[in-house]
Amino acid sequence: MTAPGPACVRCGRSRAAETDPLATLAWVTSKENGAQRWLCPDGARDHVRAIEGKLPDEYW
Ligand SMILES: [Zn+2]
């Protein structure tokens, strides 16, 4: 399993495809079970909303 670069775990968007440096900075990463996961700004926003809404983990 090799990827050309970080991609959003929510929508599959490639971080390397971001043209706006600020958008690239807005990406968030987290480590889960030793695996690095990336979220694009949109995905991160949805994720925060999901945490606030206390949605179950299988939502992922
Ligand atoms: Zn995304």
N, CA, C, O and the ligand as a Tripos MOL2 file, in Angstrom:
@<TRIPOS>MOLECULE
protein
  241   239    61     0     0
PROTEIN
NO_CHARGES

@<TRIPOS>ATOM
      1 N           0.8350   -1.1970    0.0000 N.3       1 MET1
      2 CA          0.0000    0.0000    0.0000 C.3       1 MET1
      3 C           0.8660    1.2430    0.0000 C.2       1 MET1
      4 O           1.3720    1.6430    1.0490 O.2       1 MET1
      5 N           1.0420    1.8440   -1.1290 N.am      2 THR2
      6 CA          1.8130    3.0780   -1.1940 C.3       2 THR2
      7 C           0.9550    4.1670   -1.8270 C.2       2 THR2
      8 O           0.2330    3.9290   -2.7950 O.2       2 THR2
      9 N           1.0480    5.3430   -1.2680 N.am      3 ALA3
     10 CA          0.3030    6.4750   -1.8150 C.3       3 ALA3
     11 C           1.3070    7.5520   -2.2220 C.2       3 ALA3
     12 O           2.3640    7.6800   -1.6050 O.2       3 ALA3
     13 N           0.9890    8.3010   -3.2280 N.am      4 PRO4
     14 CA          1.8950    9.3670   -3.6810 C.3       4 PRO4
     15 C           2.0560   10.4530   -2.6310 C.2       4 PRO4
     16 O           3.0580   11.1680   -2.6250 O.2       4 PRO4
     17 N           1.0910   10.5810   -1.7550 N.am      5 GLY5
     18 CA          1.1600   11.5980   -0.7220 C.3       5 GLY5
     19 C          -0.0480   11.4730    0.1730 C.2       5 GLY5
     20 O          -0.9220   10.6390   -0.0660 O.2       5 GLY5
     21 N          -0.1040   12.3040    1.2130 N.am      6 PRO6
     22 CA         -1.2460   12.2370    2.1190 C.3       6 PRO6
     23 C          -2.5490   12.5100    1.3800 C.2       6 PRO6
     24 O          -2.6290   13.4070    0.5400 O.2       6 PRO6
     25 N          -3.5520   11.7340    1.7030 N.am      7 ALA7
     26 CA         -4.8690   11.9550    1.1180 C.3       7 ALA7
     27 C          -5.9070   11.9550    2.2320 C.2       7 ALA7
     28 O          -5.7450   11.2760    3.2460 O.2       7 ALA7
     29 N          -6.9570   12.7120    2.0370 N.am      8 CYS8
     30 CA         -8.0030   12.8270    3.0420 C.3       8 CYS8
     31 C          -8.6800   11.4790    3.2500 C.2       8 CYS8
     32 O          -9.0530   10.8070    2.2890 O.2       8 CYS8
     33 N          -8.8370   11.0890    4.5160 N.am      9 VAL9
     34 CA         -9.4840    9.8170    4.8110 C.3       9 VAL9
     35 C         -10.9950    9.9100    4.6120 C.2       9 VAL9
     36 O         -11.6880    8.8940    4.5550 O.2       9 VAL9
     37 N         -11.4910   11.1270    4.5090 N.am     10 ARG10
     38 CA        -12.9320   11.3050    4.3510 C.3      10 ARG10
     39 C         -13.3240   11.3060    2.8830 C.2      10 ARG10
     40 O         -14.2340   10.5800    2.4820 O.2      10 ARG10
     41 N         -12.6480   12.1100    2.0820 N.am     11 CYS11
     42 CA        -13.0850   12.2660    0.6980 C.3      11 CYS11
     43 C         -12.0270   11.8210   -0.3070 C.2      11 CYS11
     44 O         -12.2800   11.8210   -1.5120 O.2      11 CYS11
     45 N         -10.8370   11.4390    0.1820 N.am     12 GLY12
     46 CA         -9.8280   10.9250   -0.7290 C.3      12 GLY12
     47 C          -9.0550   11.9910   -1.4800 C.2      12 GLY12
     48 O          -8.2330   11.6770   -2.3410 O.2      12 GLY12
     49 N          -9.3120   13.2380   -1.1620 N.am     13 ARG13
     50 CA         -8.6160   14.3350   -1.8230 C.3      13 ARG13
     51 C          -7.1250   14.2580   -1.4980 C.2      13 ARG13
     52 O          -6.7430   13.9270   -0.3760 O.2      13 ARG13
     53 N          -6.2970   14.5630   -2.4750 N.am     14 SER14
     54 CA         -4.8580   14.5090   -2.2470 C.3      14 SER14
     55 C          -4.3520   15.8410   -1.7260 C.2      14 SER14
     56 O          -4.6660   16.9020   -2.2660 O.2      14 SER14
     57 N          -3.5580   15.7620   -0.6600 N.am     15 ARG15
     58 CA         -3.0190   17.0020   -0.0910 C.3      15 ARG15
     59 C          -2.0680   17.6540   -1.0810 C.2      15 ARG15
     60 O          -1.9840   18.8800   -1.1610 O.2      15 ARG15
     61 N          -1.3490   16.8260   -1.8370 N.am     16 ALA16
     62 CA         -0.3890   17.3500   -2.7970 C.3      16 ALA16
     63 C          -1.0800   18.1300   -3.9120 C.2      16 ALA16
     64 O          -0.4480   18.9110   -4.6230 O.2      16 ALA16
     65 N          -2.3980   17.9050   -4.0550 N.am     17 ALA17
     66 CA         -3.1320   18.5680   -5.1320 C.3      17 ALA17
     67 C          -3.5900   19.9660   -4.7320 C.2      17 ALA17
     68 O          -4.0890   20.7220   -5.5660 O.2      17 ALA17
     69 N          -3.4210   20.3090   -3.4530 N.am     18 GLU18
     70 CA         -3.8070   21.6480   -3.0080 C.3      18 GLU18
     71 C          -2.9070   22.6810   -3.6740 C.2      18 GLU18
     72 O          -1.6840   22.5380   -3.6760 O.2      18 GLU18
     73 N          -3.5060   23.7040   -4.2290 N.am     19 THR19
     74 CA         -2.7170   24.7500   -4.8690 C.3      19 THR19
     75 C          -2.4800   25.9210   -3.9180 C.2      19 THR19
     76 O          -1.5220   26.6780   -4.0710 O.2      19 THR19
     77 N          -3.3690   26.0560   -2.9360 N.am     20 ASP20
     78 CA         -3.2580   27.1530   -1.9860 C.3      20 ASP20
     79 C          -2.4510   26.7050   -0.7690 C.2      20 ASP20
     80 O          -2.8550   25.7780   -0.0680 O.2      20 ASP20
     81 N          -1.3110   27.3560   -0.5110 N.am     21 PRO21
     82 CA         -0.4870   26.9670    0.6490 C.3      21 PRO21
     83 C          -1.2500   27.0460    1.9590 C.2      21 PRO21
     84 O          -1.0200   26.2480    2.8680 O.2      21 PRO21
     85 N          -2.1600   28.0100    2.0540 N.am     22 LEU22
     86 CA         -2.9530   28.1360    3.2770 C.3      22 LEU22
     87 C          -3.8750   26.9460    3.4340 C.2      22 LEU22
     88 O          -4.1130   26.4730    4.5460 O.2      22 LEU22
     89 N          -4.3900   26.4680    2.3260 N.am     23 ALA23
     90 CA         -5.2570   25.2920    2.3700 C.3      23 ALA23
     91 C          -4.4530   24.0760    2.7980 C.2      23 ALA23
     92 O          -4.9410   23.2240    3.5400 O.2      23 ALA23
     93 N          -3.2270   24.0040    2.3270 N.am     24 THR24
     94 CA         -2.3700   22.8860    2.7250 C.3      24 THR24
     95 C          -2.1350   22.9040    4.2260 C.2      24 THR24
     96 O          -2.1170   21.8570    4.8740 O.2      24 THR24
     97 N          -1.9550   24.1010    4.7750 N.am     25 LEU25
     98 CA         -1.7150   24.2290    6.2120 C.3      25 LEU25
     99 C          -2.9530   23.8670    7.0150 C.2      25 LEU25
    100 O          -2.8590   23.4600    8.1730 O.2      25 LEU25
    101 N          -4.1080   24.0190    6.3920 N.am     26 ALA26
    102 CA         -5.3580   23.7630    7.1040 C.3      26 ALA26
    103 C          -5.6300   22.2710    7.2400 C.2      26 ALA26
    104 O          -6.5240   21.8580    7.9780 O.2      26 ALA26
    105 N          -4.8560   21.4720    6.5260 N.am     27 TRP27
    106 CA         -5.0230   20.0170    6.6650 C.3      27 TRP27
    107 C          -4.5970   19.6000    8.0630 C.2      27 TRP27
    108 O          -3.6550   20.1580    8.6260 O.2      27 TRP27
    109 N          -5.2800   18.6360    8.6070 N.am     28 VAL28
    110 CA         -4.9140   18.1440    9.9340 C.3      28 VAL28
    111 C          -4.5570   16.6730    9.8440 C.2      28 VAL28
    112 O          -5.0860   15.9330    9.0150 O.2      28 VAL28
    113 N          -3.6510   16.2690   10.7120 N.am     29 THR29
    114 CA         -3.2430   14.8780   10.7440 C.3      29 THR29
    115 C          -3.3770   14.3350   12.1530 C.2      29 THR29
    116 O          -3.2240   15.0620   13.1340 O.2      29 THR29
    117 N          -3.6590   13.0760   12.2330 N.am     30 SER30
    118 CA         -3.7340   12.4260   13.5380 C.3      30 SER30
    119 C          -3.1940   11.0200   13.4060 C.2      30 SER30
    120 O          -3.2130   10.4210   12.3310 O.2      30 SER30
    121 N          -2.7140   10.5100   14.5170 N.am     31 LYS31
    122 CA         -2.1740    9.1500   14.4920 C.3      31 LYS31
    123 C          -3.1340    8.2210   15.2010 C.2      31 LYS31
    124 O          -3.4950    8.4370   16.3590 O.2      31 LYS31
    125 N          -3.5370    7.1980   14.4990 N.am     32 GLU32
    126 CA         -4.4340    6.2240   15.1060 C.3      32 GLU32
    127 C          -3.8710    4.8410   14.8670 C.2      32 GLU32
    128 O          -3.6910    4.4200   13.7240 O.2      32 GLU32
    129 N          -3.5920    4.1320   15.9540 N.am     33 ASN33
    130 CA         -3.0270    2.7870   15.8660 C.3      33 ASN33
    131 C          -1.7590    2.7730   15.0120 C.2      33 ASN33
    132 O          -1.5160    1.8340   14.2550 O.2      33 ASN33
    133 N          -0.9620    3.8250   15.1470 N.am     34 GLY34
    134 CA          0.3020    3.8890   14.4340 C.3      34 GLY34
    135 C           0.1720    4.3080   12.9900 C.2      34 GLY34
    136 O           1.1780    4.4670   12.2990 O.2      34 GLY34
    137 N          -1.0420    4.4880   12.5230 N.am     35 ALA35
    138 CA         -1.2330    4.9020   11.1380 C.3      35 ALA35
    139 C          -1.5850    6.3840   11.0980 C.2      35 ALA35
    140 O          -2.4130    6.8620   11.8740 O.2      35 ALA35
    141 N          -0.9540    7.0900   10.1980 N.am     36 GLN36
    142 CA         -1.2160    8.5110   10.0930 C.3      36 GLN36
    143 C          -2.4270    8.7460    9.2070 C.2      36 GLN36
    144 O          -2.5250    8.1930    8.1120 O.2      36 GLN36
    145 N          -3.3380    9.5640    9.6840 N.am     37 ARG37
    146 CA         -4.5420    9.8610    8.9240 C.3      37 ARG37
    147 C          -4.5970   11.3560    8.6750 C.2      37 ARG37
    148 O          -4.2740   12.1730    9.5380 O.2      37 ARG37
    149 N          -5.0170   11.6800    7.4710 N.am     38 TRP38
    150 CA         -5.1100   13.0840    7.0960 C.3      38 TRP38
    151 C          -6.5490   13.4650    6.8370 C.2      38 TRP38
    152 O          -7.3580   12.6660    6.3660 O.2      38 TRP38
    153 N          -6.8460   14.7220    7.1610 N.am     39 LEU39
    154 CA         -8.1700   15.2550    6.8650 C.3      39 LEU39
    155 C          -8.0040   16.5860    6.1500 C.2      39 LEU39
    156 O          -7.2540   17.4500    6.6020 O.2      39 LEU39
    157 N          -8.6960   16.7480    5.0480 N.am     40 CYS40
    158 CA         -8.6840   18.0340    4.3700 C.3      40 CYS40
    159 C          -9.4820   19.0290    5.2170 C.2      40 CYS40
    160 O         -10.2130   18.6170    6.1180 O.2      40 CYS40
    161 N          -9.3560   20.3170    4.9460 N.am     41 PRO41
    162 CA        -10.0750   21.3180    5.7580 C.3      41 PRO41
    163 C         -11.5630   21.0180    5.8550 C.2      41 PRO41
    164 O         -12.1490   21.1360    6.9310 O.2      41 PRO41
    165 N         -12.1720   20.6370    4.7620 N.am     42 ASP42
    166 CA        -13.6020   20.3140    4.7940 C.3      42 ASP42
    167 C         -13.8570   19.1110    5.6870 C.2      42 ASP42
    168 O         -14.7880   19.1030    6.4920 O.2      42 ASP42
    169 N         -13.0240   18.1050    5.5350 N.am     43 GLY43
    170 CA        -13.1970   16.8970    6.3270 C.3      43 GLY43
    171 C         -12.9800   17.1740    7.8020 C.2      43 GLY43
    172 O         -13.6940   16.6400    8.6510 O.2      43 GLY43
    173 N         -11.9870   18.0170    8.1110 N.am     44 ALA44
    174 CA        -11.7050   18.3510    9.4970 C.3      44 ALA44
    175 C         -12.8920   19.0720   10.1200 C.2      44 ALA44
    176 O         -13.2320   18.8500   11.2820 O.2      44 ALA44
    177 N         -13.5130   19.9320    9.3350 N.am     45 ARG45
    178 CA        -14.6640   20.6760    9.8370 C.3      45 ARG45
    179 C         -15.7940   19.7020   10.1630 C.2      45 ARG45
    180 O         -16.4340   19.7930   11.2110 O.2      45 ARG45
    181 N         -16.0200   18.7740    9.2460 N.am     46 ASP46
    182 CA        -17.0600   17.7800    9.4740 C.3      46 ASP46
    183 C         -16.7210   16.9240   10.6810 C.2      46 ASP46
    184 O         -17.5940   16.5520   11.4650 O.2      46 ASP46
    185 N         -15.4280   16.6150   10.8160 N.am     47 HIS47
    186 CA        -14.9960   15.7480   11.9050 C.3      47 HIS47
    187 C         -15.2430   16.4260   13.2450 C.2      47 HIS47
    188 O         -15.7300   15.7960   14.1840 O.2      47 HIS47
    189 N         -14.9070   17.7160   13.3330 N.am     48 VAL48
    190 CA        -15.1340   18.4560   14.5680 C.3      48 VAL48
    191 C         -16.6190   18.4470   14.8960 C.2      48 VAL48
    192 O         -17.0140   18.2740   16.0500 O.2      48 VAL48
    193 N         -17.4320   18.6350   13.8700 N.am     49 ARG49
    194 CA        -18.8690   18.6260   14.0740 C.3      49 ARG49
    195 C         -19.3050   17.2520   14.5930 C.2      49 ARG49
    196 O         -20.1830   17.1460   15.4490 O.2      49 ARG49
    197 N         -18.6730   16.2100   14.0580 N.am     50 ALA50
    198 CA        -19.0280   14.8560   14.4660 C.3      50 ALA50
    199 C         -18.6640   14.6240   15.9200 C.2      50 ALA50
    200 O         -19.4080   13.9850   16.6640 O.2      50 ALA50
    201 N         -17.4950   15.1570   16.3260 N.am     51 ILE51
    202 CA        -17.0880   15.0050   17.7200 C.3      51 ILE51
    203 C         -18.0610   15.7430   18.6240 C.2      51 ILE51
    204 O         -18.4730   15.2260   19.6630 O.2      51 ILE51
    205 N         -18.4270   16.9560   18.2200 N.am     52 GLU52
    206 CA        -19.3350   17.7380   19.0430 C.3      52 GLU52
    207 C         -20.6940   17.0680   19.1200 C.2      52 GLU52
    208 O         -21.3950   17.1650   20.1270 O.2      52 GLU52
    209 N         -21.0620   16.3750   18.0210 N.am     53 GLY53
    210 CA        -22.3440   15.6920   18.0080 C.3      53 GLY53
    211 C         -22.2590   14.3200   18.6450 C.2      53 GLY53
    212 O         -23.2560   13.6040   18.7390 O.2      53 GLY53
    213 N         -21.0340   13.9510   19.0910 N.am     54 LYS54
    214 CA        -20.8230   12.6690   19.7440 C.3      54 LYS54
    215 C         -21.3240   11.4970   18.8910 C.2      54 LYS54
    216 O         -22.0120   10.5990   19.3760 O.2      54 LYS54
    217 N         -20.9670   11.5360   17.6360 N.am     55 LEU55
    218 CA        -21.3420   10.4350   16.7720 C.3      55 LEU55
    219 C         -20.4490    9.2300   17.0800 C.2      55 LEU55
    220 O         -19.2970    9.4030   17.4780 O.2      55 LEU55
    221 N         -20.9550    8.0490   16.9050 N.am     56 PRO56
    222 CA        -20.1540    6.8500   17.1660 C.3      56 PRO56
    223 C         -18.9830    6.7400   16.1830 C.2      56 PRO56
    224 O         -18.9910    7.3280   15.1020 O.2      56 PRO56
    225 N         -17.9940    5.9760   16.5950 N.am     57 ASP57
    226 CA        -16.7680    5.8810   15.8220 C.3      57 ASP57
    227 C         -16.9550    5.2350   14.4640 C.2      57 ASP57
    228 O         -16.1910    5.5120   13.5390 O.2      57 ASP57
    229 N         -17.9430    4.3900   14.3270 N.am     58 GLU58
    230 CA        -18.1230    3.7230   13.0330 C.3      58 GLU58
    231 C         -18.5780    4.7050   11.9620 C.2      58 GLU58
    232 O         -18.6750    4.3670   10.7820 O.2      58 GLU58
    233 N         -18.8530    5.9240   12.4010 N.am     59 TYR59
    234 CA        -19.1500    7.0010   11.4660 C.3      59 TYR59
    235 C         -17.9900    7.1630   10.4840 C.2      59 TYR59
    236 O         -18.1880    7.5990    9.3510 O.2      59 TYR59
    237 N         -16.7840    6.8120   10.9220 N.am     60 TRP60
    238 CA        -15.6110    6.8730   10.0800 C.3      60 TRP60
    239 C         -15.6850    5.7620    9.0710 C.2      60 TRP60
    240 O         -14.7850    5.6200    8.2430 O.2      60 TRP60
    241 ZN        -11.6570   15.5280    2.6100 Zn       61 ZN61
@<TRIPOS>BOND
     1     1     2 1
     2     2     3 1
     3     3     4 2
     4     3     5 am
     5     5     6 1
     6     6     7 1
     7     7     8 2
     8     7     9 am
     9     9    10 1
    10    10    11 1
    11    11    12 2
    12    11    13 am
    13    13    14 1
    14    14    15 1
    15    15    16 2
    16    15    17 am
    17    17    18 1
    18    18    19 1
    19    19    20 2
    20    19    21 am
    21    21    22 1
    22    22    23 1
    23    23    24 2
    24    23    25 am
    25    25    26 1
    26    26    27 1
    27    27    28 2
    28    27    29 am
    29    29    30 1
    30    30    31 1
    31    31    32 2
    32    31    33 am
    33    33    34 1
    34    34    35 1
    35    35    36 2
    36    35    37 am
    37    37    38 1
    38    38    39 1
    39    39    40 2
    40    39    41 am
    41    41    42 1
    42    42    43 1
    43    43    44 2
    44    43    45 am
    45    45    46 1
    46    46    47 1
    47    47    48 2
    48    47    49 am
    49    49    50 1
    50    50    51 1
    51    51    52 2
    52    51    53 am
    53    53    54 1
    54    54    55 1
    55    55    56 2
    56    55    57 am
    57    57    58 1
    58    58    59 1
    59    59    60 2
    60    59    61 am
    61    61    62 1
    62    62    63 1
    63    63    64 2
    64    63    65 am
    65    65    66 1
    66    66    67 1
    67    67    68 2
    68    67    69 am
    69    69    70 1
    70    70    71 1
    71    71    72 2
    72    71    73 am
    73    73    74 1
    74    74    75 1
    75    75    76 2
    76    75    77 am
    77    77    78 1
    78    78    79 1
    79    79    80 2
    80    79    81 am
    81    81    82 1
    82    82    83 1
    83    83    84 2
    84    83    85 am
    85    85    86 1
    86    86    87 1
    87    87    88 2
    88    87    89 am
    89    89    90 1
    90    90    91 1
    91    91    92 2
    92    91    93 am
    93    93    94 1
    94    94    95 1
    95    95    96 2
    96    95    97 am
    97    97    98 1
    98    98    99 1
    99    99   100 2
   100    99   101 am
   101   101   102 1
   102   102   103 1
   103   103   104 2
   104   103   105 am
   105   105   106 1
   106   106   107 1
   107   107   108 2
   108   107   109 am
   109   109   110 1
   110   110   111 1
   111   111   112 2
   112   111   113 am
   113   113   114 1
   114   114   115 1
   115   115   116 2
   116   115   117 am
   117   117   118 1
   118   118   119 1
   119   119   120 2
   120   119   121 am
   121   121   122 1
   122   122   123 1
   123   123   124 2
   124   123   125 am
   125   125   126 1
   126   126   127 1
   127   127   128 2
   128   127   129 am
   129   129   130 1
   130   130   131 1
   131   131   132 2
   132   131   133 am
   133   133   134 1
   134   134   135 1
   135   135   136 2
   136   135   137 am
   137   137   138 1
   138   138   139 1
   139   139   140 2
   140   139   141 am
   141   141   142 1
   142   142   143 1
   143   143   144 2
   144   143   145 am
   145   145   146 1
   146   146   147 1
   147   147   148 2
   148   147   149 am
   149   149   150 1
   150   150   151 1
   151   151   152 2
   152   151   153 am
   153   153   154 1
   154   154   155 1
   155   155   156 2
   156   155   157 am
   157   157   158 1
   158   158   159 1
   159   159   160 2
   160   159   161 am
   161   161   162 1
   162   162   163 1
   163   163   164 2
   164   163   165 am
   165   165   166 1
   166   166   167 1
   167   167   168 2
   168   167   169 am
   169   169   170 1
   170   170   171 1
   171   171   172 2
   172   171   173 am
   173   173   174 1
   174   174   175 1
   175   175   176 2
   176   175   177 am
   177   177   178 1
   178   178   179 1
   179   179   180 2
   180   179   181 am
   181   181   182 1
   182   182   183 1
   183   183   184 2
   184   183   185 am
   185   185   186 1
   186   186   187 1
   187   187   188 2
   188   187   189 am
   189   189   190 1
   190   190   191 1
   191   191   192 2
   192   191   193 am
   193   193   194 1
   194   194   195 1
   195   195   196 2
   196   195   197 am
   197   197   198 1
   198   198   199 1
   199   199   200 2
   200   199   201 am
   201   201   202 1
   202   202   203 1
   203   203   204 2
   204   203   205 am
   205   205   206 1
   206   206   207 1
   207   207   208 2
   208   207   209 am
   209   209   210 1
   210   210   211 1
   211   211   212 2
   212   211   213 am
   213   213   214 1
   214   214   215 1
   215   215   216 2
   216   215   217 am
   217   217   218 1
   218   218   219 1
   219   219   220 2
   220   219   221 am
   221   221   222 1
   222   222   223 1
   223   223   224 2
   224   223   225 am
   225   225   226 1
   226   226   227 1
   227   227   228 2
   228   227   229 am
   229   229   230 1
   230   230   231 1
   231   231   232 2
   232   231   233 am
   233   233   234 1
   234   234   235 1
   235   235   236 2
   236   235   237 am
   237   237   238 1
   238   238   239 1
   239   239   240 2
@<TRIPOS>SUBSTRUCTURE
     1 MET1         2 RESIDUE 1 A MET
     2 THR2         6 RESIDUE 1 A THR
     3 ALA3        10 RESIDUE 1 A ALA
     4 PRO4        14 RESIDUE 1 A PRO
     5 GLY5        18 RESIDUE 1 A GLY
     6 PRO6        22 RESIDUE 1 A PRO
     7 ALA7        26 RESIDUE 1 A ALA
     8 CYS8        30 RESIDUE 1 A CYS
     9 VAL9        34 RESIDUE 1 A VAL
    10 ARG10       38 RESIDUE 1 A ARG
    11 CYS11       42 RESIDUE 1 A CYS
    12 GLY12       46 RESIDUE 1 A GLY
    13 ARG13       50 RESIDUE 1 A ARG
    14 SER14       54 RESIDUE 1 A SER
    15 ARG15       58 RESIDUE 1 A ARG
    16 ALA16       62 RESIDUE 1 A ALA
    17 ALA17       66 RESIDUE 1 A ALA
    18 GLU18       70 RESIDUE 1 A GLU
    19 THR19       74 RESIDUE 1 A THR
    20 ASP20       78 RESIDUE 1 A ASP
    21 PRO21       82 RESIDUE 1 A PRO
    22 LEU22       86 RESIDUE 1 A LEU
    23 ALA23       90 RESIDUE 1 A ALA
    24 THR24       94 RESIDUE 1 A THR
    25 LEU25       98 RESIDUE 1 A LEU
    26 ALA26      102 RESIDUE 1 A ALA
    27 TRP27      106 RESIDUE 1 A TRP
    28 VAL28      110 RESIDUE 1 A VAL
    29 THR29      114 RESIDUE 1 A THR
    30 SER30      118 RESIDUE 1 A SER
    31 LYS31      122 RESIDUE 1 A LYS
    32 GLU32      126 RESIDUE 1 A GLU
    33 ASN33      130 RESIDUE 1 A ASN
    34 GLY34      134 RESIDUE 1 A GLY
    35 ALA35      138 RESIDUE 1 A ALA
    36 GLN36      142 RESIDUE 1 A GLN
    37 ARG37      146 RESIDUE 1 A ARG
    38 TRP38      150 RESIDUE 1 A TRP
    39 LEU39      154 RESIDUE 1 A LEU
    40 CYS40      158 RESIDUE 1 A CYS
    41 PRO41      162 RESIDUE 1 A PRO
    42 ASP42      166 RESIDUE 1 A ASP
    43 GLY43      170 RESIDUE 1 A GLY
    44 ALA44      174 RESIDUE 1 A ALA
    45 ARG45      178 RESIDUE 1 A ARG
    46 ASP46      182 RESIDUE 1 A ASP
    47 HIS47      186 RESIDUE 1 A HIS
    48 VAL48      190 RESIDUE 1 A VAL
    49 ARG49      194 RESIDUE 1 A ARG
    50 ALA50      198 RESIDUE 1 A ALA
    51 ILE51      202 RESIDUE 1 A ILE
    52 GLU52      206 RESIDUE 1 A GLU
    53 GLY53      210 RESIDUE 1 A GLY
    54 LYS54      214 RESIDUE 1 A LYS
    55 LEU55      218 RESIDUE 1 A LEU
    56 PRO56      222 RESIDUE 1 A PRO
    57 ASP57      226 RESIDUE 1 A ASP
    58 GLU58      230 RESIDUE 1 A GLU
    59 TYR59      234 RESIDUE 1 A TYR
    60 TRP60      238 RESIDUE 1 A TRP
    61 ZN61       241 GROUP 0 **** ****
